[in-house]
Amino acid sequence: MIIRLVSAALVAGFLAAIVATGLQLALTSPLIIAAERYETQAQAPVSPPAPGFASLVVRVHGGHDHGAKDPGVSGGETAPAWQPGPGLPRMAFTALATLVGGVGYALLLGAVLLACGREPTPETGLRFAVAGFLAVALAPALGLPPELPGMDAAPLADRQFWWVMTAVATAMGLYLIAIRRAPISIAGGLVLIVAPHLAGAPETSHAASALPAGYAAQFAARSLGIAFVFWAIIGLAYGWAWALFGRKATAHA
């Protein structure tokens, strides 16, 4: 059972990563490159360096690490964080990170299916994958939309805490509503789903940014669209791979 679970997750994660990486490079990476250009010009108006190829992993909330204050740098300036080189290295790291995320989410999806007593099929896999998208991508994005480089953001620890709280609460709420289905469970599920948003996401300082608002809106919409495709492929591919490895095991027996 465990070997079948892991094998199906590897196949589903690999297929989802291929499609998601292609969509990232075509739809969101150009926006990141443009945003890095604006960010670089804001930091160094004179002769800004050419931006490298942008990296993107399909994630629930965006965020850009501008580096940490390094006391060894003159004037307490921000020391740039390490990142892959432009071109092929950044593409490779993006694809690798997407693959790792895809396999991890596929493992989680398969474990949830079995824990809920559902036979993994493409249909059930897709239904549970849509729930995963709602919990891990859409619900947190209502408070913390995906962010481009140069956009103002709340402290990383605060955003991470709120993201985890929202994802877990939404997942539990969907479970109570869709699986338990008792009136009291449905009421409790609705409370869990709404509670993180009533508490409120971490607020930013709303500082002025040179980045056009249209870029941010396009990036958020495209990121969520890619996340939906990513999850849908995981669900469909996991159900298909589970049946495939089941037939192979039966044939060998």
For each residue, the residues with C-beta under 8 A, 3 or more apart:
1: 4 5 114
2: 5 6
3: 6 7
4: 1 7 8 242 245 246 249
5: 1 2 8 9 107 110 111 114
6: 2 3 9 10 107
7: 3 4 10 11 241 245
8: 4 5 11 12 106 110 120 238 241 242 244 245
9: 5 6 12 13 103 106 107 109 110 238
10: 6 7 13 14 103 106
11: 7 8 14 15 237 238 241 244
12: 8 9 15 16 102 103 106 109 233 234 235 237 238 241
13: 9 10 16 17 99 100 101 102 103 104 105 106 107 234
14: 10 11 17 18 99 102 103
15: 11 12 18 19 233 237
16: 12 13 19 20 102 105 106 230 231 233 234 237
17: 13 14 20 21 95 98 99 101 102 103
18: 14 15 21 22
19: 15 16 22 23 229 230 233
20: 16 17 23 24 58 98 102 226 229 230 233
21: 17 18 24 25 94 95 98
22: 18 19 25 26
23: 19 20 26 27 28 226 229
24: 20 21 27 28 29 56 57 58 94 98 226
25: 21 22 29 91 94
26: 22 23 29 30
27: 23 24 30 31 222 225 226
28: 23 24 31 32 56 219 222 223 226
29: 24 25 26 32 33 53 54 55 56 94
30: 26 27 33 34 54
31: 27 28 34 35 148 215 218 219 222
32: 28 29 35 36 54 55 56 148 149 219
33: 29 30 36 37 51 53 54
34: 30 31 37 38 215
35: 31 32 38 39 148 149 150 151 211 215 219
36: 32 33 39 40 51 52 54 149 150
37: 33 34 40 41 48 51
38: 34 35 41 42 150 209 210 211
39: 35 36 42 43 64 149 150 211
40: 36 37 43 44 48 49 51
41: 37 38 44 45 48 210
42: 38 39 45 150 210
43: 39 40 48
44: 40 41 47 48 49
45: 41 42 48
46:
47: 44
48: 37 40 41 43 44 45
49: 40 44
50:
51: 33 36 37 40 54 86
52: 36 83 85 86 87 90
53: 29 33 86 87 90 91
54: 29 30 32 33 36 51 90 149
55: 29 32 83 84 90 91 93 94 97
56: 24 28 29 32 94 223
57: 24 94 97 98 101
58: 20 24 98 101 223 226 227 230
59: 62 101 146 223 227
60: 136 137 140 141 144 146 163 167 227
61: 140 141 144 145 146 147 159 163
62: 59 144 145 146 147 148 151 153 219 220 223
63: 147 153 156 159
64: 39 147 148 149 150 151 153
65: 81 156
66: 78 81
67: 70 78 79 80 81
68: 78 79 81
69: 73 76 77 78 79
70: 67 73 76 77 78 79
71: 76
72: 79
73: 69 70 76 77 78 79
74: 77
75:
76: 69 70 71 73
77: 69 70 73 74
78: 66 67 68 69 70 73
79: 67 68 69 70 72 73
80: 67 83
81: 65 66 67 68
82:
83: 52 55 80 90
84: 55 89 90 92 93
85: 52 89 90
86: 51 52 53 89 90
87: 52 53 90 91
88: 91 92
89: 84 85 86 92 93
90: 52 53 54 55 83 84 85 86 87 93 94
91: 25 53 55 87 88 94 95
92: 84 88 89 95 96
93: 55 84 89 90 96 97
94: 21 24 25 29 55 56 57 90 91 97 98
95: 17 21 91 92 98 99
96: 92 93 99 100
97: 55 57 93 94 100 101
98: 17 20 21 24 57 58 94 95 101 102 230
99: 13 14 17 95 96 102 103
100: 13 96 97 103 104
101: 13 17 57 58 59 97 98 104 105
102: 12 13 14 16 17 20 98 99 105 106 230 234
103: 9 10 12 13 14 17 99 100 106 107
104: 13 100 101 107 108
105: 13 16 101 102 108 109 132 136 231 234
106: 8 9 10 12 13 16 102 103 109 110 234 237 238
107: 5 6 9 13 103 104 110 111
108: 104 105 111 112 132
109: 9 12 105 106 112 113 125 128 129 132 234 235 238
110: 5 8 9 106 107 113 114 120 238 242
111: 5 107 108 114 115
112: 108 109 115 116 128
113: 109 110 116 118 119 120 124 125 128
114: 1 5 110 111 117 118 120
115: 111 112
116: 112 113 128 175 179
117: 114
118: 113 114 124 128
119: 113 124
120: 8 110 113 114 124 125 238 239 242 243
121: 124 125 239 242 243
122: 125 126 235 236 239 240
123: 126 127 239
124: 113 118 119 120 121 127 128 239
125: 109 113 120 121 122 128 129 234 235 236 237 238 239 240 242
126: 122 123 129 130 232 235 236 239
127: 123 124 130 131 235
128: 109 112 113 116 118 124 125 131 132 235
129: 109 125 126 132 133 231 232 234 235 236 238
130: 126 127 133 134 231 232 235
131: 127 128 134 135 171 174 178
132: 105 108 109 128 129 135 136 171 231 234 235
133: 129 130 136 137 138 227 228 231 232
134: 130 131 137 138 139 170 174
135: 131 132 139 167 170 171 174
136: 60 105 132 133 139 140 167 171 227 231
137: 60 133 134 140 141 224 227 228 231
138: 133 134 141 142 224 227
139: 134 135 136 142 166 167 170 193 196
140: 60 61 136 137 143 144 162 163 166 167
141: 60 61 137 138 144 145 146 220 223 224
142: 138 139 145 197
143: 140 162 166 196 197 200 201
144: 60 61 62 140 141 147 159 162 163 201 202
145: 61 62 141 142 216 220
146: 59 60 61 62 141 219 220 223 224
147: 61 62 63 64 144 151 153 216 219
148: 31 32 35 62 64 151 211 215 216 219
149: 32 35 36 39 54 64
150: 35 36 38 39 42 64 209 210 211
151: 35 62 64 147 148 209 211 216
152: 204 205 206 207 209
153: 62 63 64 147 156 159 204
154: 158 159 201 202 203 204
155: 158 159 202
156: 63 65 153 159 160
157: 160 161
158: 154 155 161 162 202
159: 61 63 144 153 154 155 156 162 163 201 202
160: 156 157 163 164
161: 157 158 164 165
162: 140 143 144 158 159 165 166 196 199 201 202
163: 60 61 140 144 159 160 166 167
164: 160 161 167 168
165: 161 162 168 169 196 199
166: 139 140 143 162 163 169 170 196 197 201
167: 60 135 136 139 140 163 164 170 171
168: 164 165 171 172
169: 165 166 172 173 192 193 195 196
170: 134 135 139 166 167 173 174 192 193 196
171: 131 132 135 136 167 168 174 175
172: 168 169 175 176 189 192
173: 169 170 176 177 188 189 190 191 192 193
174: 131 134 135 170 171 177 178 189 193
175: 116 171 172 178 179 180 189
176: 172 173 179 180 185 186 188 189 192
177: 173 174 180 181 185 186 189 190
178: 131 174 175 181
179: 116 175 176
180: 175 176 177 185 186 189
181: 177 178 185 186
182: 185 186
183: 186 187
184: 187 188
185: 176 177 180 181 182 188 189
186: 176 177 180 181 182 183 189 190
187: 183 184 190 191
188: 173 176 184 185 191 192
189: 172 173 174 175 176 177 180 185 186 192 193
190: 173 177 186 187 193 194
191: 173 187 188 194 195
192: 169 170 172 173 176 188 189 195
193: 139 169 170 173 174 189 190
194: 190 191 197 198
195: 169 191 192 198 199
196: 139 143 162 165 166 169 170 199 201
197: 142 143 166 194 200 201
198: 194 195
199: 162 165 195 196
200: 143 197 203
201: 143 144 154 159 162 166 196 197
202: 144 154 155 158 159 162
203: 154 200 206
204: 152 153 154 207
205: 152
206: 152 203
207: 152 204
208:
209: 38 150 151 152
210: 38 41 42 150
211: 35 38 39 148 150 151 215 216
212: 215 216
213: 216 217
214: 217 218
215: 31 34 35 148 211 212 218 219
216: 145 147 148 151 211 212 213 219 220
217: 213 214 220 221
218: 31 214 215 221 222
219: 28 31 32 35 62 146 147 148 215 216 222 223
220: 62 141 145 146 216 217 223 224
221: 217 218 224 225
222: 27 28 31 218 219 225 226
223: 28 56 58 59 62 141 146 219 220 226 227
224: 137 138 141 146 220 221 227 228
225: 27 221 222 228 229
226: 20 23 24 27 28 58 222 223 229 230
227: 58 59 60 133 136 137 138 223 224 230 231
228: 133 137 224 225 231 232
229: 19 20 23 225 226 232 233
230: 16 19 20 58 98 102 226 227 233 234
231: 16 105 129 130 132 133 136 137 227 228 234 235
232: 126 129 130 133 228 229 235 236
233: 12 15 16 19 20 229 230 236 237
234: 12 13 16 102 105 106 109 125 129 132 230 231 237 238
235: 12 109 122 125 126 127 128 129 130 132 231 232 238 239
236: 122 125 126 129 232 233 239 240
237: 11 12 15 16 106 125 233 234 240 241
238: 8 9 11 12 106 109 110 120 125 129 234 235 241 242
239: 120 121 122 123 124 125 126 235 236 242 243
240: 122 125 236 237 243 244
241: 7 8 11 12 237 238 244 245
242: 4 8 110 120 121 125 238 239 245 246
243: 120 121 239 240 246 247
244: 8 11 240 241 247 248
245: 4 7 8 241 242 248 249
246: 4 242 243 249 250
247: 243 244 250 251
248: 244 245 251 252
249: 4 245 246 252 253
250: 246 247 253
251: 247 248
252: 248 249
253: 249 250
